[in-house]
Amino acid sequence: MLGNRSPRGWLASLPDSRICSLRWQSILRYAAVAFVVSITLSGIFLFRRPEGFLRQSGSHYFEYFWNQTADHPIDQLISDAHAFHETVLTQRSFDFPTAAARYRDRRGRHPPPGFDAWFKYAVEHDAIIVESFFDRIYADVAPFWGLDPRTTAERAASWEYVVRVRNGVANGTGDTSGKVPWLQLWTGLVNEAAPWLPDVDMPINYMDESRLIVPWEDVTSLVEKERKSRSIRFTDEVITNYSGLARIDADMAAKGVEPYNPKWLGGNYWNLTQVACAPGSPSRNATPIQNIEELPVFPEDWNPEYSYKGYVRNYTAAMDPCTQPHLRGMHGTFVEPLTMATSKELIPLFGGCKLPVNNEILIPGAMYLTDDPFYSGGDSHGPPWRQKIDGVVWRGVASGGRNKKENWMHFQRHRLIEMLNGTTVSGMEENSSRAMTFEMPPMQKYDFPRRREGTIGAWLEEHANAGFVNLLCFPADSDCDYVRPYLSQVESVPMMEQYKYKFMPDVDGNSFSARFRGFLLSTSLPLKATVYAEWHDDRLVPWLHFAPMDNTFQDLYAILDYFTRDKKGDKSARFIAEEGRSWGMKVLRREDMLLYVWRLLLEFARVCDEKRDMLGYVDDLRPERPV
């Protein structure tokens, strides 16, 4: 185009009008670049402002200026959850020296042998390692430091169902004919870590319900022994190899040791629960419900310390039956569990969930390890938020215990379904009456337009799709005549279809709900109420990864109202749903469950070792040897 002319010569040959045009094009180009840069910098500075945050998520940008637009308690709870989570993430360990140092600082002893291989696997699999994510392990194992290590090892080895690791291979032992495949699923997980594990036994609780409730005084004494045993020993005092279980295996082979069975107790489960509560706690001396045929009584002026203006703030405390004596008449676990064989003696037993007062050692629930679409929804996790049905869905069976004519109105799942029945609620609003399982939430605590106007029932009729696919009545030949006037059986809805709805309540059955992980990984928003602790509790933040509910469900309508009243509520719901899914895909993977169990078994092998006080990993503290 220029031929043999220089650029300056070519520019000089142009008419003035053409030169002016080129200048304006340059000015506009620079202005466009400056505009993009200014917008980017504004976003960065806005993110850093203490009064708000601009966070990129699956919903593009979620603008949340809680000091300017916060007019609801949930606004504050979401903001607090975000700030807490950001603080937690500053404790992430990216290298082994940092991880080992944080272990010693938090646990008061050296890491167990094998900690280096565990951390190497974590790094290679992009795991997010925050030391507090593993607090549950140490709370569960702590009491066993107060017991004789050989006795603990023998009882673990001789149990009826055991995942047994020997010479780097895991095998499941026990007759599981006709039973759910929990042993196989847990064995498969452990086997992935077995090449790096010492010989160790993991005895399994094969019942839905938890089985160990050790009196508060006994557990406190055992935990105190563990606390006093903590010591960061000098490196030359530390033993770095496990003793192994060869002696115990030889004794079992020679003597044919029978499984150790403590005294198993029956009777009223609430009576057993009470002894695990601290003296002076509200439930310690609360007697069982005298007449279970009476309708459940909701606490008056209920304002627990774990709540903020009517909404759950401390999710861990909200699970605790020791501070909530009314739960003895509002949760099937305390009314009439389906099966019951409970001991007050501490024995090693691993399971997928437990009450805060129970003493099992937690591992990821077996159903979290299956690809069964009944629990996970399969490969489909739901459409994008904008394409979802603007409503709430629930399907399941009427589990939670043995529901029958005398007691069904005290069960948590029956209460949820009746609360989501628009016809029932409309009748209550019209007649100022109560239902069989619940009372309308008090206006002075939950004052919102639908509550004042008496239109909650009308909203539910249009937006709620909830029901039992099996009423599970007792006795089986009762034809469910005692519950049919209030609840009916409905057609099932596959999980992948349920994921099309925005809101998915999740409440306990006979124990924990095995669908929670699937809900978290979906594009829907889980609304969660439970009295059962699980392995993942320390890595999930309520109001950031899911919406928590009180176990009375008295906050259910207000929570749904907040999320569905206006665009801000819908943005908040979408934000939590997508944050929960994004975070779950980082910390609830199979690799994360493997790392949790792997680390747990390193600790359990140590607590079963007769040289446990000297056992540890210290290679990172030794001076480097010249090559």
N, C-alpha and C positions, 0 to 999 in steps of 0.2 A: 504493500500500500504506500509506503514512504519512498520506494525506489531508492535512489542514491542520496536523497536528502536526509539531513539530520532531523531529529524530532523537533528541534528549535526552529529550523527552517520551515518544516512542514506546518508548525503552529502559526508562524508569522504569515504564511500564505493564506490562512483562513480569514473569511470576512469577520468583522467585529461581532455580528449577531451570533455566529457559530461559536466563537470564543466565549461569549456571555452564557450561551446555553451549556457549554461544558463546565463552566464555573459553577452554575446552579446545580448541575448534576453532582458535582463533587461535594458541594455544601450539603445537599440533601442526603448523600450517602453517609457523610460524617455525622449528620444529625441523627440518622437512623441508628448508627452504631452507638452514639452517645445515649440515645433513649434506651436501648437494650441494656447497656451497662448500668444505667441509673436504676432501672427496674430491678436488676439482679442485686445490686448493692442494697437497695431499699429492702428487698426480701431478707437479705442476710442480717441487716441491722434490726429489722422488725423481729426476726426470730430470737435475737439476743436480748430484746427488751424484757425486763422482768415482769411487766404487767400482762404479757400475753405470749402466744407462740403461733408461729405459722409453720405447720408441719406438713411435709409432703407424705402422702400415703396413697393407698389404692383409690381413694376418692379425690385424686389430684391434690388440691391444697385445702386443708381444713382450717378455716379461720375461727379462732376461739379467743376472744378478748374477755376473759372472765371478769376483769375489774370494770369493764365498760358495759357489757351486755348481760352479765350473770344475774339473773333474777330468779333462779331456781337452785335448790340445794344440790341437785345433780350436776349443775354447772361446776360448782366448786369441787365436787368429788372427782369429776373427770380431770380437772386441772391439777388437783393434788396427786392423782394417780400418775399423771404424766410426769410431774416433777419428781415423784418418788422413783419412778422407773429410770429416769435419766440419771439420778444419783446412783442407783444400783449398778447401772452399766459402767460407771466410772471405775468400778471394782473388778472389771473383767481382767483376767490374766491371759496375756498373749505369749508368755514365754515360761519355761519351766522354773527358773529361779524365783520368779515372782509368784507362781502358783505354790511352790513349796514354802516360801516365806509366809504367804497368806494362810496356808494350812496351819503352820506352827503357831501363828499369831492367834488364829481363831479357835484351834483345838487344844492348844496347850501341850502338845506332844509331837514327836516326829511323824511324818506320813508313814503309812505301812509299806513294807517291801512290795515292790511291783508298781509303786506310784509313778515311776518314770515311764514304764510301758503304757500305763493308763493315760497319762498326759500326752504321750506321743500319738496314740490313737485319736485322742480328742482333737489335736491340732490337724492331723491328716484328714479328719472328717468334718472340719469346719465347725466344731462344737463351740458354743458360747460357754466359757468356764468362768463362773462367778462362785466364789466359795460358799456364799450363803445359799446357793441353790441346793446344796447338799446337807443343810442343817437337819433335815428329817432323819437322815441316816444316823446321825450322832445322838439325836434324841431317842431313837428307837433302840440303839445298841447300848447306850449308856448304862442302863440297869444291869446288864450282863457283866459289867466290870465288877460288880459287887458279888457275883456268884463264883463258885469254883470253876475254873476253865475246863477241866477234864469232864466234870459232870455235864456242863453245857454241851460239850462236843459229843459225849455219849448219847445224850438225849436227842440231839440233832440227827445223829447217825442212825438211831434205832426207830425213828418215826415211821408211820405207815406209808406216807408219800414223801419221797425225797428226790431232789435234783442233786445227784452225787458227782463231784468232780474228782477224778483220779488220773494222775499222770497226763494232765492236759486234755482230758476228754470228759464230757458231761454225759451222764446217762440218767434217765428217770426210772426210779424204782417204786413199785406199788401197783396193785391190781386196779386199773381204772376202767374195767369192763362196764359198759352201760353208763359211764359218767362223762361229764363234759371234758373236753381235751385240754384242760388247764396244764396238767403235768407235761404234756407233749409240747405245748406252746412255750412254757417257761424253760423247759430243757433245751429247746431249739435256740432260745435267746442266749442262755448261759453258755452253750457250746461255742458260740461265736467268740467268747472271751476266754474259753477254757485253756487254750495254749499258754496264756499268761497268768493263769490263776494257780494258787497253791491247792493242795488237796483240801476240799471243804465240802460240807453238806448243807443243803438248803431245804429244811422240812417245810411242807406245804399245808396250809389250812384249806381243806377241800369243801368247806361249807361256805354258803353265801355270807352268813353272819360271823361277826368276830367272836372269839372264844375265850379271850383272856381279860380278866378285870382284876388286877392286883390292887389290894387296898392302898389308899393314898399314903399312909404312914410307911408301908413296906417299900413302895417305889421310891419315896423321898429318901429313905435310908440308903437304898442301893445306889441312887444317883449321887448322893453325897460321897459314897465310897469312890465312885468314878472320879468325881471332882478332885478328891484328895490324892488320887493316884497319878494325876497328870504331872508330867515332868519332861523337860527338854534335856535329855541326858547328853553327856559328852560323847563325841563320836567314837572314842575308843572303848566306850562301855556298851555300845549298841550292837545287838545281834541283827544281822541282815537277812537271815534265812529262816523260814518257818520250820517248825519241828515236824510238821506232817501228821498224818493220822494212821500211820502203820500200826502202832500199838493198839489203837482202838479197833481197827479192822481185824487184827489178830485175835483180840479178845472176843469180838462178836463172832468170828468164825469158830472159835473154840467153844464158846458158851452158848451160842445161839440166842443172843440177847433179844428179849421181847420188847416191843415198843413201850416206852415209859408213858403211863397214863396217870395223870394227876386225878384228884377227885373232881369229877364232873358234876356240876350243880344244875338244877332246874329251878322251877318256881317263877316268881315274878321278876322280870328282868330289871325293872326299876330299882328293886331292892338291892340287886347286885351292883347296879350303876352307882348308887349313892355312896358306897364304901370307897369308891375311887375319887370322890370329890373331896376337896380340902375342907377341913373343919371350919365352920363359919360360912361356907358358901351357901347360897340360897337353897340348893337342892339337897344338901347333906341330910337334912332331917325332914324333907318333904315326903310324906307318906304316899303310897300309890293311890290312884283314883279309887274311891270306895264303891261307887256305883257307876260302872262303865257304860251302863245303858243310858245315862244322862247325856245330853248333848255337850260337846266340848265347850269349855269356858275360856274365853280369851282374857288375857290380863288387862286390867283397867289402868289407864294412865301409863302405858308401857313406854318407857323412855330409857332403854338400856345404854350403857356407856359405849357400846360398840356401834351405836347409830349416830347419825348426824341429821337432825331435823326430820326424823322418820325414815331415813335410808341407811342401809348398812355401810359403815365406814371401815370397821375392823372385821374382815371376813372370817379370820381364824376364831375370834371370840364369838362370832355369831353362830358357830358350829357347836359351841360348848353347852352340853345339857346341864352342867353344874351351876350355871348362872341363869338357867331358864327352866324352873320347875314345871311350868305349864306344858312343856314338851312331853311330859309323861302322859298327857291326854291328847296329844296332837301329832304323834309320830308312831307308826306301827311297830318300830323297834322296841318301844317301851310299853306298848299295849299288849301285843301277842305276836312275837316273832314266829315265823313258820317252823324253824328248827332251833333247838337250844341245847348246847352242851358247853357250859362255861366253867372255867376254873379260876380260883383266886391265887393260884401258884404261877410264878413266872417260869415258863418253859420256852425254848426257842421255837418259834412258829412264824412263817412268812405268809403274807396275804396281800391282796390287792387293795384293801381299804380297812379302815377301823374307825370307831368312835374316838374322840379325843381322850377318853378315859381308858381305852383298850391298850393292850401291851404287845400286840403282834408287831413284827418288823415289816414295814411296807415295801412292796415291790410294785412295778406297773401292773395293773390289772391284766389278766390273761387275754381278755377280749380286745384290749388295745393292740394285741400282737397278731390279730387275725385280719384277713382281708374280707371277711364275711360282710356283704353289703348291708345286712340287717343292722350292724353296728356302725359301719363307716359310711354307708351310702355308695360304696363302690368308687369308681373313677370320677363320678360326677359329684361336685361339691356345690352345685347351685349356680344360677345365672348371676350376672352383675346386679348390683343393688337396684339400679333404675328399672330393671326388668322384673323385679320380684313382685309377688302379691303383697299388698299392703295389709298384712294381717298376721295372726298368731296361729300356730298349728301344734298339736300334740297327739301322738298315738302311742299306745302301750297297753299293758295288761294291768289289772287291779291288784298288783302285788304290794308288798310292804309289810306283809305278815299274814296271819290267818284272819281274814275279815269274815264276819258272821253277823247274824241279826243283832246281837247285843252290842257290837263294838265298831261296826263298819264306819260310822260317822267320825271316828277318831283317826282315820288313816289319811296320810298326806296326799296320796294320789287321788283319792275320792274327793278331797277338798279342792284340789286343783281343777278337776274336771267340773265340779259343781260351780266353782267360781268363774269358769269360762263358758258356762251355759247361759246364753243371752236370755232365754225364756225365764229361767230361774231368777236371774238378777233383776229383770224387769218387774217380775212379780214382787220381789222384795222392795224395790223402789216404790212401787205403787202402794203397797200395803204397810210400809215401814216395819217389815218383819225380818226374821232371820231364816237361814236355810238350815238343813240338817247338819252340815259340816262347818259352817262359818257364819260370822256376823259381818255386816258391812263395815268397812273401816271408819273410824271416828272422823267426823267432819272437822273437828278442831285440829287434827293432825294432818289430814289429807284433804285440803280445801282447794278444789279445782273445778272448772266449769261443768264438766260432765257429772261430777259428784253432786254439785249444788243443784243442777238442773234435772237430776234423775234420769240421765240418758246413757249411763254405762251399759245397761242391758241392751239398749238399742244398738250401741256401737258393737258390742260383742256379737249380736245376731248377724251383723253384716261382715265382721272381720275375724271372728274366731272359728276355728275348725278343730275341735278337740273331742276326744272320746276314747272309751275302752274298747279294745278288740276282743277282750275276754274278761268277764267280770270275776272269775276265779272265786266263786261263792263257796261257802262251807256251811253244811256238808254239800257234797256235789249234787245230791238229789234234791236239794232245796228249790231248784229251779230259779234261784235268785229272787224269789218273790218279795224278800225284805228290802231289796234295793231297786227293783224295777220301777216303782213309782217315781223315782228321783233320777235314775241314771239308766241309760240303755246301751246296748252293745252296737258298735258301728263297724263299718268296713275298714280294713287296714289301708294304710297309705305307705307305699315304699319310701324309704328314706330319701332317695333321690328326688321324689316328688315333694317331700316335706321341705327340702332345701329351696324350693321355689318361694317359700314364705320368708318374710323379713324376720319374724320373731319366733324363737323356739325355746319354750320353758323346759327346764331339765330338773327333775326332782327325784328323790331316792325311791328305790323299790324295796326289795328285801334287804339290800345294802346300798352300795353306790350305784349310780347309773353308768353303765358301760358305754353310753353313747356320747359322753361329754367331749371326749377327744374328737370324735367325728363332727360334733357341733362346732367346736372351736375351729376346725380346719375347713368348715364350710364358709360360704359367703353370707350366711345368716347371723343374727345376733342371739347368742345363748343368754337366757335369763335363768340363773342358777341358784338353787337353794339346796342345802345338804347339811347333815350332821356328821358326814363321813369324811375323814382326811384321806388324801391320796398322795402318791409320790411326788406329783408335780406342783403341789400347792405353793412351794417357795419360789417358783419361777413364773407364776401367773399373777397379774395385778388386776383386781376387780376395778371396774369402771374404766379400764383401759383395754382389757382383753375379753371381758364379758361383763354382763350386768348382774350383780348379786341381788338376791332377795332374802328377806327374813324368812325363817322357817314357819312363821304363822301365815305367810303370804299376804299379810295385811297391806303391804306396800305394792302389790302386783298392779292394781288398777292405776295407781299414781305413776308408777314407772312406765306403763304402757301409754298413759296420757302424755307424759313428758316427751316420749319419743315420737308420738303421732299427732301432736297438737298443731305443730307448725313446721316450717322449713328448717329452723334451727334444730329442733328435736330430731328431725329426720337426718340431718347432717351428723348430729352427734351419734345416732344409732349406727349410721353407715361407717363413721369413723371407728367406733369401737369394734364393729363386726370385722372390718378390714384390718385393723391393727391386730386383733386377736388371731385372725387367719395368718397374717404375715409372720407374727411372732411364733405361733404354733408350728409353722413350717420350719422354724429355726431351732426350737428347743423341745419339741414333742415328737421328733422323728424316732424311728427305730434305733438309730445310732445313739440318740440321747438316752433312750430307755436302757440300752445296752451299757452305756457308760455309767449310768446310775447303779445298775445291778452289779456291774464289775467292781466298782468302788466299794459298794456295800459288802460284797463277799470278801474283798481284801480286809475290810475292817472286822467282819465276823470271824474270818479265819484267825485273825490276831487275837480277838477276845477269847477264842477257844484254845489258844496256845498257852501252855504252862509257863513259857518264858515271855509272856506278852508285855510285861513292864519294860523289858529290855529290847523288844523287837521294833525295828523301824528302818526307814530309808534315810541315809545320811551321805550318800555319795556326793551330793551337791555341796556339802560342807567340807569335804576333805580337800586338802591342798592338791593342786594339779601336779601329777608326776611328770618329770621331764621325759620327753620322748626319746 
